[in-house]
């Protein structure tokens, strides 16, 4: 039976397929390429494409020939413990598979690997003549930092205008921001619904909704609003009826404190749900903390953009800031969403997170929160196969008495 | 004396300025013990008092939606005599006066206890994560300030900002035995008044940041880097890294 969630998943999944290399290369209009999340409302309002090569690399790891791609990437000489998504992106670039952009916008956020990829893009000889705009993301979260980042995003607009010889339509940007605010409110609404016990819908729909909203060809469009509205309405009904995820007998709720990666949701999380009743309530991307864009003036708008970029963009939030901030997020999620345990996947490429593992483990022990550290590659299942990961998590839940 | 002591008079000054500019101000006096604070409230207070969710259709009003204005401050002192224990000050309209419309929201919590010191900050902050502990009141999972919902049911039962103040006092006091006195101030009078409060909040945040660093240093994590490379003991490591990068770049240029 096809229910509303399956339909929503299919719609979003189809759009997310567009993040792969070929569709990205076929993006319409002026082609802007970057190494991470640019403030997406800007290209949408400006009417140009924006391709995030990190996402293209990450999507490569979900392709049928992923292993071959990853091996080829390693052969290009990138450091072996670098994040596999970035390795694939590097390979795409070095192999000349990425369409030559009209403009490159990079920043040093949010991790060492993405910074390296940005440097590679900026130093790539065949694209020496491509105009480049490089942003500096401060590792801090205060008003001064938001203004500093906002000013750079404003300068990026001027740079785009100079390169493409066309002005930004400010009314259009405002319109896009109004729509974006509405969509963010819906994402936040769905997030609140995940607090219900049992969890009323697959919590991974948050991640899917975010990706669909921010990254796909349909980004910040009315279709996304409809999608999110349907998601929230259907889930509200289930909360009222006190229903959990269909076909799942919820026993454990856990925080997956990392990105979901390309293989864990479809294989590992699905199996954990079915066989153990264990639900991944939250991950980096589904933790939605978006503040509405302040439309009072151009300056407040860009300061809001800066804040979102630094503090609310998934992984920027977790990787750019202090360990104290990272730990506080864990405690707040565990309390608000009634998580029984914390799983630190310790993705091999996330050195920022991995440097904090002991601190997180100690904190969890002190607060009496069961915590498991894995040490997997979220983009390459060969590093620690899904069955092994499943067994480790299963044993952890059994020994802690959660199942 | 704690680092926040200087800010307690500033908050009092803010309240007086609001009074001088003719804002509607109500002051309530609540009892001291957690049980007395809970007695007579129209809603339940304590773990599991609600499901943690108030649906859109069950919402009477929102407080502190970022578009309306929001700000939260927590101060603490080891000199409880600086605090009017049980005082709940409301600047602006109360919940029943809102007609179900969203209100801007400023929340100031001032805590006093002779045993409280600067290291208590983290524990007090976590005590402030309300979660499911106030019936008919949901704090959204939004980390910057307080953004909350009051349910229609709770509003009908008479949930007011005084109720909220008493509930918060009961939760803090039962969560930390070192707390002897507590005062709350709520501001709903307008976005501009929240902005003024936010100026104090930003200064408090800077101090909080220092406190956090101090707490981590006590735990043995001091990651401050000397700004002058020539005096840094890690300079040889950084030099090596730079050398490797230079060689890599030369290889690449070939």
Interface residues (C-beta under 8 A of the other chain):
Chain A: X123 X142 X143 X181 X188 X189 X191 X192 X193 X195 X196 X197 X232 X236 X239 X240 X289 X291 X292 X294 X322 X323 X324 X328 X329 X331 X332 X333 X335 X336 X337 X338 X359
Chain B: X51 X52 X53 X55 X56 X57 X65 X66 X67 X125 X126 X129 X131 X132 X138 X140 X141 X142 X143 X144 X202 X205 X206 X212 X215 X216 X221 X252
